[in-house]
Amino acid sequence: MASSCFLFRPPHLFFFFFLFVPFLSLGQQISVDINSSVWEFPSNPLCLSQQRNFAESQFSKNLNSLVSSIPSLKSNTYNFYSLYVGSISDQERVEAIGICNRVVNRVDCLNCIAQAAVNLTTIYCPQHRQAYVRATKCMFRYSDKPIFGKLETSPPLEAPNPSNATGDRNEFIRLQSELLNRLRSEAASGGSKRKYAQGTDPGSPPYTTFFGAAQCTPDLSEKDCNDCLSYGFGNATKGRVGIRWFCPSCNFQIESDLRFFLLDSEYEPDPKPGNGKVKIIIATVCSVIGFAIIAVFLYIFMTRNRRTAKQRHEGKDLEELMIKDAQLLQLDFDTIRLATNDFSRDNQLGEGGFGAVYKGVLDYGEEIAVKRLSMKSGQGDNEFINEVSLVAKLQHRNLVRLLGFCLQGEERILIYEFFKNTSLDNFIFDSNRRMILDWETRYRIISGVARGLLYLHEDSRFKIVHRDMKASNVLLDDAMNPKIADFGMAKLFDTDQTSQTRFTSKVAGT
């Protein structure tokens, strides 16, 4: 690997040793001996799922395309990249994740990930469908299975300080745990672009201060990030003077000596003693002014904060439901707004009682249908939950596929596969397009809708009644095959209910 991926200051290996051994079983804990005179460490990869005739496969072509695109990416301040080539339904789809520690320069980070990807695919694992590697500055992994938002703790690795803790061991462990748990919560509550926290707490004599940092790949949910770091804390700390612990989805560091701790660029150690009285006066004056400002705006602040907290709580509940039950891809609102040209009228495909549907194009050219639920309907969350709890669990060629979602404030957005032919009503009520509907095509559409409804009513694990079947809710793919869509009014029945008891008393649909 190019040397540009390994230069760090100060020259100490202690907390950045992250080694993946190819022949190691995934559940095994690795312990690394530290050589304090060397900062860099070799990039030993883990190669999985070898394939014969790999070079001729479509997966190999997709992987090469992904790797070759990395150097041309625009570097970002978050030092995190999630990449893919191929549609979600494609068995030869490649998904990849690259991440660096927050302290790494954004250009160095992208260079490191690009070089790690090249080495991993051409030198270390040239015929494998799954592999990952950790370099001194970065981690890169790819897979033929979905990895976005998936927690992975194997194989774990620990790089401990060889020195033993002295003093009150129980107090040492208690204070160390308090710092780590605080950093875990801060990191887990980070957004979809960065989940990182760093801080200090008073130490246990003779150690005056504990220094800590925690990081997750930001595609994880808050719960998965918490679980990942908790797993590491429970298996690695054990009252050690210092340790760096890694797994594919998260890592953390705890130190009692600042020399062994690489500071974040935004962090500064406590200043040396001096000018104490002046600083106390300044701090007091600032506190009084700050209190006065807060008092003036307290009512406004509390009102807005109460509303924001409610939205955040509801959003997290829905987000946990989607990630836990449906395992869907989560996109941030800015990405969707860019994909739909800021929800332009030109991109609007249709509009219903629960909101509008737009055509979107992601960065890599993949077309999607974006359903933006109306904030004024009063039913947005209900439809949102219905779509997630029902559609995401159903797999049938005559049902539309839910690909992902977005939650931000009051925004409730669902991402579907896109069909250029849009819906059946655009053919039935258009005198020119109606000519395409010959009897063979009509029969195929009728049969497909019937198969989809039969699957919902009888053949799926869940017995579902759509309750809003109409031409506008039947989408057509390029071959004019029908896909039943819009499950906002659908109702789930218990599997032991008889056909006589499957009824509702309320009018639904149009």
C-alpha positions as CSV (number, residue, x, y, z in Angstrom):
1,M,0.0,0.0,0.0
2,A,1.2,3.5,-0.8
3,S,3.1,5.2,2.0
4,S,0.6,8.1,1.9
5,C,-1.8,5.9,3.8
6,F,0.5,5.4,6.8
7,L,2.0,8.7,7.9
8,F,0.9,9.8,11.3
9,R,2.1,12.0,14.2
10,P,3.0,11.4,16.9
11,P,4.9,8.2,16.0
12,H,3.2,5.6,18.0
13,L,1.4,2.5,16.9
14,F,-0.5,2.0,20.1
15,F,-4.1,2.8,19.2
16,F,-4.3,2.4,15.5
17,F,-3.3,-1.2,15.1
18,F,-6.2,-2.8,13.2
19,L,-5.3,-6.2,11.7
20,F,-7.6,-8.6,9.8
21,V,-6.0,-12.1,9.4
22,P,-7.3,-14.0,6.3
23,F,-7.2,-17.4,7.9
24,L,-8.8,-16.4,11.2
25,S,-12.2,-17.7,12.2
26,L,-14.8,-14.8,12.4
27,G,-15.6,-15.3,16.0
28,Q,-12.1,-15.3,17.3
29,Q,-10.7,-12.4,19.4
30,I,-7.3,-11.1,18.2
31,S,-4.8,-9.6,20.5
32,V,-1.9,-7.6,19.0
33,D,1.5,-7.1,20.4
34,I,2.6,-3.4,20.2
35,N,5.9,-2.2,19.0
36,S,6.0,1.4,20.2
37,S,8.8,2.4,17.8
38,V,6.7,1.7,14.7
39,W,3.6,3.7,13.7
40,E,2.5,1.9,10.5
41,F,1.2,-1.7,10.5
42,P,0.7,-4.1,7.6
43,S,-2.6,-4.4,5.8
44,N,-3.7,-8.0,6.3
45,P,-7.1,-8.6,4.7
46,L,-9.9,-11.0,5.3
47,C,-11.1,-12.8,2.1
48,L,-14.4,-14.6,2.0
49,S,-16.6,-16.4,-0.6
50,Q,-14.2,-17.3,-3.3
51,Q,-15.6,-17.9,-6.8
52,R,-14.4,-19.9,-9.7
53,N,-14.1,-18.1,-13.1
54,F,-14.3,-14.8,-11.1
55,A,-12.7,-12.7,-13.7
56,E,-15.5,-13.5,-16.3
57,S,-18.4,-12.8,-13.9
58,Q,-20.6,-9.8,-13.9
59,F,-19.8,-9.3,-10.3
60,S,-16.1,-8.9,-11.1
61,K,-17.0,-6.2,-13.7
62,N,-19.2,-4.4,-11.2
63,L,-16.5,-4.6,-8.6
64,N,-13.8,-3.2,-10.9
65,S,-16.2,-0.4,-11.9
66,L,-16.7,0.5,-8.3
67,V,-13.1,0.5,-7.4
68,S,-12.0,2.5,-10.4
69,S,-14.6,5.2,-9.5
70,I,-13.3,5.9,-6.0
71,P,-10.4,8.2,-7.0
72,S,-12.8,10.5,-8.9
73,L,-15.1,10.8,-5.9
74,K,-15.4,14.2,-4.2
75,S,-13.8,14.1,-0.8
76,N,-16.0,14.9,2.1
77,T,-15.5,16.1,5.7
78,Y,-17.2,13.0,7.1
79,N,-14.6,10.6,5.9
80,F,-17.3,8.0,5.1
81,Y,-18.2,6.6,1.7
82,S,-20.9,4.0,0.9
83,L,-20.8,2.8,-2.7
84,Y,-22.6,0.4,-4.9
85,V,-22.8,-0.8,-8.5
86,G,-25.9,-2.6,-9.7
87,S,-29.6,-2.4,-8.9
88,I,-30.9,-3.6,-5.6
89,S,-32.6,-6.6,-7.2
90,D,-29.4,-7.6,-9.1
91,Q,-27.7,-10.7,-7.7
92,E,-24.4,-9.4,-9.0
93,R,-24.7,-6.0,-7.2
94,V,-21.6,-4.8,-5.3
95,E,-21.9,-2.8,-2.1
96,A,-18.8,-1.3,-0.4
97,I,-18.0,0.9,2.6
98,G,-14.9,3.0,3.2
99,I,-14.2,5.0,6.4
100,C,-11.4,6.8,8.2
101,N,-10.9,8.1,11.7
102,R,-12.2,11.6,12.1
103,V,-8.7,13.1,12.5
104,V,-7.5,12.0,9.1
105,N,-7.3,14.7,6.4
106,R,-10.2,14.3,3.9
107,V,-7.8,14.0,0.9
108,D,-5.6,11.5,2.7
109,C,-8.7,9.5,3.6
110,L,-10.0,9.2,0.1
111,N,-6.5,8.3,-1.2
112,C,-6.1,5.6,1.5
113,I,-9.5,4.1,0.7
114,A,-8.8,4.1,-3.0
115,Q,-5.4,2.4,-2.5
116,A,-6.9,-0.1,0.0
117,A,-9.6,-1.0,-2.5
118,V,-7.1,-1.6,-5.3
119,N,-4.8,-3.7,-3.1
120,L,-7.8,-5.7,-1.8
121,T,-9.2,-6.6,-5.2
122,T,-6.0,-7.1,-7.2
123,I,-3.5,-8.4,-4.7
124,Y,-5.1,-9.8,-1.5
125,C,-8.4,-11.1,-2.6
126,P,-8.6,-11.1,-6.4
127,Q,-11.2,-13.9,-6.7
128,H,-13.5,-13.2,-3.8
129,R,-17.0,-11.8,-3.6
130,Q,-16.6,-10.6,0.0
131,A,-13.5,-9.1,1.6
132,Y,-12.3,-6.3,3.9
133,V,-9.1,-4.8,5.2
134,R,-7.9,-2.2,7.7
135,A,-5.0,0.1,6.9
136,T,-3.4,2.5,9.4
137,K,-5.7,5.3,8.3
138,C,-8.7,3.6,6.8
139,M,-11.0,0.6,6.5
140,F,-12.5,-0.7,3.2
141,R,-14.9,-3.6,2.7
142,Y,-17.1,-4.9,-0.1
143,S,-19.6,-7.7,-0.4
144,D,-22.2,-9.3,-2.8
145,K,-24.6,-9.2,0.2
146,P,-26.3,-6.1,1.6
147,I,-24.0,-4.4,4.1
148,F,-25.4,-0.9,4.4
149,G,-26.9,-0.5,7.8
150,K,-25.9,-4.0,8.9
151,L,-24.1,-4.6,12.2
152,E,-20.9,-6.7,11.9
153,T,-18.7,-7.3,14.9
154,S,-16.6,-10.2,13.6
155,P,-13.7,-10.5,13.7
156,P,-12.9,-8.3,16.7
157,L,-9.4,-7.1,17.4
158,E,-7.8,-5.5,20.4
159,A,-4.5,-3.7,20.8
160,P,-3.9,-3.2,24.5
161,N,-1.3,-1.3,26.4
162,P,0.9,-4.0,27.9
163,S,1.1,-2.0,31.3
164,N,-1.1,-3.1,34.2
165,A,-3.3,-0.6,36.0
166,T,-2.2,0.4,39.5
167,G,-4.2,1.9,42.4
168,D,-7.8,1.2,43.2
169,R,-8.8,-1.2,40.4
170,N,-12.6,-1.1,41.0
171,E,-12.6,2.8,40.9
172,F,-10.4,2.7,37.8
173,I,-12.9,0.4,36.0
174,R,-15.9,2.5,37.2
175,L,-14.5,5.8,36.0
176,Q,-13.3,4.3,32.7
177,S,-16.7,2.8,32.1
178,E,-18.5,6.1,32.8
179,L,-16.4,7.8,30.1
180,L,-16.9,5.0,27.6
181,N,-20.7,4.8,28.1
182,R,-21.0,8.6,27.7
183,L,-19.0,8.5,24.4
184,R,-21.0,5.5,23.2
185,S,-24.3,7.4,23.6
186,E,-22.9,10.5,21.9
187,A,-21.5,8.6,19.0
188,A,-24.6,6.5,18.5
189,S,-26.8,9.6,18.5
190,G,-24.8,11.1,15.6
191,G,-26.5,11.5,12.2
192,S,-26.3,9.4,9.1
193,K,-23.0,11.0,8.0
194,R,-20.9,10.7,11.2
195,K,-21.1,8.7,14.4
196,Y,-18.1,9.8,16.4
197,A,-17.4,11.1,19.9
198,Q,-14.3,12.1,21.8
199,G,-13.8,13.4,25.3
200,T,-12.1,13.2,28.7
201,D,-13.0,12.5,32.3
202,P,-11.2,12.7,35.6
203,G,-9.1,9.5,36.1
204,S,-8.4,7.3,39.1
205,P,-5.2,8.0,41.0
206,P,-2.4,7.8,40.0
207,Y,-4.0,8.5,36.5
208,T,-5.2,12.1,36.5
209,T,-7.3,11.9,33.3
210,F,-8.9,9.3,31.0
211,F,-9.0,10.1,27.2
212,G,-11.5,8.3,25.1
213,A,-13.0,8.1,21.5
214,A,-15.7,6.0,20.0
215,Q,-16.8,5.6,16.3
216,C,-19.4,3.7,14.3
217,T,-19.9,3.5,10.6
218,P,-22.7,6.1,10.3
219,D,-24.9,3.9,8.2
220,L,-25.8,2.0,11.4
221,S,-28.9,2.8,13.4
222,E,-28.5,4.3,16.9
223,K,-29.4,1.0,18.5
224,D,-26.9,-1.0,16.4
225,C,-24.1,1.5,17.1
226,N,-24.9,1.3,20.8
227,D,-24.9,-2.5,20.6
228,C,-21.6,-2.6,18.7
229,L,-19.7,-0.4,21.1
230,S,-21.2,-2.2,24.1
231,Y,-20.0,-5.5,22.8
232,G,-16.5,-4.0,22.5
233,F,-16.6,-2.5,25.9
234,G,-17.6,-5.7,27.5
235,N,-15.1,-7.9,25.8
236,A,-12.0,-5.6,25.7
237,T,-11.6,-3.0,28.5
238,K,-11.1,-5.2,31.6
239,G,-9.5,-2.3,33.5
240,R,-6.5,-1.9,31.2
241,V,-4.4,1.3,31.2
242,G,-5.2,1.8,27.6
243,I,-6.6,-0.2,24.7
244,R,-7.7,0.3,21.1
245,W,-10.5,-2.1,19.9
246,F,-11.8,-2.6,16.4
247,C,-14.5,-4.5,14.4
248,P,-15.9,-3.8,10.9
249,S,-18.8,-1.7,12.2
250,C,-17.2,0.2,15.1
251,N,-14.1,1.0,17.1
252,F,-13.1,2.7,20.3
253,Q,-10.0,3.8,22.3
254,I,-9.5,4.5,26.0
255,E,-6.2,5.9,27.3
256,S,-4.7,7.2,30.5
257,D,-1.7,8.8,28.8
258,L,-2.2,11.6,26.4
259,R,1.0,10.7,24.5
260,F,-0.8,7.6,23.2
261,F,-4.0,9.4,22.1
262,L,-4.3,11.0,18.7
263,L,-6.3,14.2,19.3
264,D,-9.2,15.2,17.1
265,S,-8.5,18.5,15.3
266,E,-11.3,20.2,17.2
267,Y,-10.0,19.0,20.6
268,E,-7.5,20.9,22.8
269,P,-6.1,19.6,26.1
270,D,-6.6,21.6,29.3
271,P,-4.5,24.8,29.3
272,K,-1.6,25.1,31.7
273,P,-2.2,26.9,35.0
274,G,-1.9,30.7,34.9
275,N,-4.0,33.9,34.8
276,G,-6.6,32.0,36.8
277,K,-8.3,35.1,38.3
278,V,-8.7,36.8,34.9
279,K,-10.2,33.6,33.5
280,I,-12.6,33.3,36.4
281,I,-13.8,36.9,35.9
282,I,-14.3,36.4,32.2
283,A,-16.1,33.1,32.8
284,T,-18.4,34.8,35.4
285,V,-19.3,37.7,33.1
286,C,-20.0,35.4,30.2
287,S,-22.2,33.3,32.4
288,V,-24.2,36.3,33.6
289,I,-24.7,37.5,30.0
290,G,-25.6,34.1,28.8
291,F,-28.1,33.6,31.6
292,A,-29.8,37.0,30.7
293,I,-30.1,36.0,27.0
294,I,-31.5,32.6,27.9
295,A,-34.0,34.2,30.3
296,V,-35.3,36.5,27.5
297,F,-35.8,33.7,25.0
298,L,-36.7,30.9,27.4
299,Y,-40.3,30.6,26.5
300,I,-39.7,30.6,22.7
301,F,-36.9,28.1,23.2
302,M,-38.9,25.7,25.4
303,T,-41.9,25.8,23.0
304,R,-39.8,25.0,19.9
305,N,-37.7,22.4,21.8
306,R,-40.8,20.6,23.0
307,R,-42.1,20.3,19.4
308,T,-38.7,19.2,18.1
309,A,-38.3,16.6,20.8
310,K,-41.7,15.2,20.0
311,Q,-40.8,15.0,16.3
312,R,-37.4,13.4,17.1
313,H,-39.0,10.8,19.3
314,E,-41.7,9.9,16.8
315,G,-39.0,9.8,14.0
316,K,-36.8,7.5,16.0
317,D,-39.6,5.1,16.7
318,L,-40.5,4.9,13.0
319,E,-36.8,4.6,12.0
320,E,-36.2,1.8,14.5
321,L,-39.3,0.0,13.1
322,M,-38.1,0.4,9.5
323,I,-34.5,-0.8,10.2
324,K,-35.5,-3.6,12.6
325,D,-38.5,-5.0,10.7
326,A,-37.7,-4.1,7.1
327,Q,-33.9,-3.7,6.9
328,L,-34.2,-0.9,4.3
329,L,-31.8,1.5,2.9
330,Q,-31.9,4.9,4.6
331,L,-31.2,8.1,2.6
332,D,-30.8,11.6,3.9
333,F,-33.2,14.3,2.9
334,D,-30.6,16.3,1.0
335,T,-29.8,13.3,-1.2
336,I,-33.5,12.9,-2.1
337,R,-34.1,16.6,-2.7
338,L,-31.1,16.6,-5.1
339,A,-32.4,13.4,-6.8
340,T,-35.8,14.9,-7.4
341,N,-34.5,18.4,-8.4
342,D,-35.9,19.8,-5.2
343,F,-39.2,18.0,-5.7
344,S,-39.7,19.8,-9.0
345,R,-43.1,19.9,-10.7
346,D,-41.4,18.5,-13.8
347,N,-40.4,15.4,-11.8
348,Q,-43.9,14.8,-10.3
349,L,-45.5,11.6,-11.4
350,G,-48.8,11.9,-9.6
351,E,-50.5,13.0,-6.4
352,G,-52.9,11.4,-4.0
353,G,-54.6,12.0,-0.7
354,F,-51.5,11.1,1.2
355,G,-49.0,13.0,-0.8
356,A,-47.1,13.3,-4.2
357,V,-44.9,10.9,-6.1
358,Y,-41.8,12.1,-7.9
359,K,-39.2,10.6,-10.2
360,G,-35.6,10.7,-8.8
361,V,-32.2,9.9,-10.1
362,L,-29.4,9.0,-7.6
363,D,-25.8,10.0,-8.0
364,Y,-25.0,6.7,-9.8
365,G,-27.8,7.1,-12.3
366,E,-30.3,4.7,-10.6
367,E,-33.9,5.8,-11.1
368,I,-36.3,5.7,-8.2
369,A,-39.8,6.7,-7.4
370,V,-40.1,9.0,-4.3
371,K,-43.3,9.2,-2.4
372,R,-43.4,12.3,-0.2
373,L,-46.2,11.9,2.4
374,S,-48.2,15.0,3.0
375,M,-47.6,16.7,6.4
376,K,-51.2,18.1,6.3
377,S,-53.2,14.9,5.8
378,G,-52.9,13.7,9.4
379,Q,-52.5,10.2,8.2
380,G,-48.8,10.3,7.1
381,D,-47.4,8.2,10.0
382,N,-50.2,5.7,9.6
383,E,-49.5,5.2,6.0
384,F,-45.8,5.2,6.6
385,I,-46.1,2.4,9.2
386,N,-48.5,0.5,6.9
387,E,-46.0,0.6,4.0
388,V,-43.1,-0.4,6.1
389,S,-44.7,-3.2,8.1
390,L,-46.5,-4.7,5.0
391,V,-44.8,-4.0,1.7
392,A,-41.2,-4.4,2.9
393,K,-41.9,-7.9,4.0
394,L,-43.6,-9.0,0.8
395,Q,-41.8,-10.5,-2.1
396,H,-43.8,-11.2,-5.3
397,R,-43.2,-10.3,-9.0
398,N,-46.5,-8.5,-9.2
399,L,-46.0,-6.3,-6.1
400,V,-44.0,-3.1,-6.2
401,R,-40.8,-3.2,-4.1
402,L,-40.1,-0.7,-1.3
403,L,-36.3,0.1,-1.5
404,G,-35.8,2.6,1.3
405,F,-36.9,5.6,3.3
406,C,-36.1,9.0,4.7
407,L,-37.0,10.5,8.1
408,Q,-36.2,14.1,8.9
409,G,-38.3,16.3,11.1
410,E,-41.8,16.1,9.8
411,E,-40.7,14.6,6.5
412,R,-41.9,11.0,5.8
413,I,-40.5,9.7,2.5
414,L,-40.7,6.3,0.9
415,I,-38.4,5.1,-2.0
416,Y,-39.7,2.6,-4.5
417,E,-38.4,1.0,-7.7
418,F,-39.2,3.3,-10.7
419,F,-41.3,2.2,-13.8
420,K,-41.2,4.4,-16.9
421,N,-44.6,3.3,-18.0
422,T,-46.1,4.7,-14.8
423,S,-49.6,3.4,-14.0
424,L,-52.4,1.6,-15.8
425,D,-54.8,4.6,-15.8
426,N,-52.4,6.5,-18.0
427,F,-53.0,4.0,-20.7
428,I,-56.7,3.4,-20.2
429,F,-57.7,7.1,-20.3
430,D,-55.3,8.1,-23.0
431,S,-56.7,7.5,-26.5
432,N,-53.3,7.1,-28.1
433,R,-51.6,5.0,-25.4
434,R,-54.7,2.8,-25.2
435,M,-53.8,1.3,-28.6
436,I,-50.9,-0.5,-26.9
437,L,-53.4,-2.4,-24.8
438,D,-54.1,-5.3,-27.2
439,W,-55.9,-8.3,-25.8
440,E,-52.7,-10.2,-25.1
441,T,-51.4,-7.3,-23.0
442,R,-54.7,-6.8,-21.2
443,Y,-54.8,-10.5,-20.3
444,R,-51.3,-10.4,-19.0
445,I,-52.1,-7.3,-16.8
446,I,-55.4,-8.9,-15.5
447,S,-53.6,-12.2,-14.7
448,G,-50.7,-10.4,-13.0
449,V,-53.0,-8.4,-10.8
450,A,-54.9,-11.5,-9.9
451,R,-51.8,-13.4,-9.0
452,G,-50.6,-10.5,-6.8
453,L,-54.0,-10.3,-5.0
454,L,-54.0,-14.1,-4.6
455,Y,-50.6,-13.9,-3.0
456,L,-51.8,-11.1,-0.6
457,H,-54.9,-13.0,0.3
458,E,-53.8,-16.6,0.6
459,D,-50.1,-17.4,-0.3
460,S,-48.0,-14.9,1.7
461,R,-47.1,-15.3,5.4
462,F,-49.3,-12.3,6.1
463,K,-53.0,-12.2,5.0
464,I,-53.5,-8.7,3.5
465,V,-56.4,-6.9,1.9
466,H,-55.3,-4.0,-0.2
467,R,-58.6,-1.9,0.1
468,D,-57.7,0.6,-2.6
469,M,-57.4,-1.3,-5.9
470,K,-57.7,0.9,-8.9
471,A,-56.0,1.5,-12.2
472,S,-53.7,4.3,-10.8
473,N,-52.4,1.8,-8.2
474,V,-51.3,-0.7,-10.8
475,L,-47.8,0.2,-12.2
476,L,-46.4,-1.3,-15.4
477,D,-42.8,-2.3,-16.1
478,D,-41.1,-2.1,-19.5
479,A,-42.7,-5.4,-20.5
480,M,-46.1,-4.2,-19.4
481,N,-46.1,-6.6,-16.4
482,P,-48.3,-5.2,-13.6
483,K,-47.1,-4.3,-10.1
484,I,-49.6,-3.6,-7.4
485,A,-48.7,-0.4,-5.5
486,D,-49.8,1.9,-2.7
487,F,-50.5,-0.1,0.5
488,G,-51.3,2.9,2.6
489,M,-54.9,1.7,3.3
490,A,-54.1,-2.1,3.4
491,K,-55.2,-4.1,6.3
492,L,-53.5,-7.1,7.9
493,F,-55.6,-10.0,9.1
494,D,-54.6,-12.8,11.5
495,T,-53.6,-16.0,9.7
496,D,-56.2,-18.0,11.7
497,Q,-59.1,-15.8,10.7
498,T,-61.6,-17.4,8.4
499,S,-62.8,-15.8,5.2
500,Q,-66.1,-15.1,6.9
501,T,-64.4,-13.0,9.6
502,R,-62.1,-11.0,7.3
503,F,-64.1,-7.8,7.0
504,T,-64.0,-4.2,8.1
505,S,-66.8,-1.9,8.9
506,K,-65.1,1.3,7.5
507,V,-65.2,2.6,4.0
508,A,-61.7,2.8,2.4
509,G,-60.2,3.7,-0.9
510,T,-61.7,5.6,-3.8
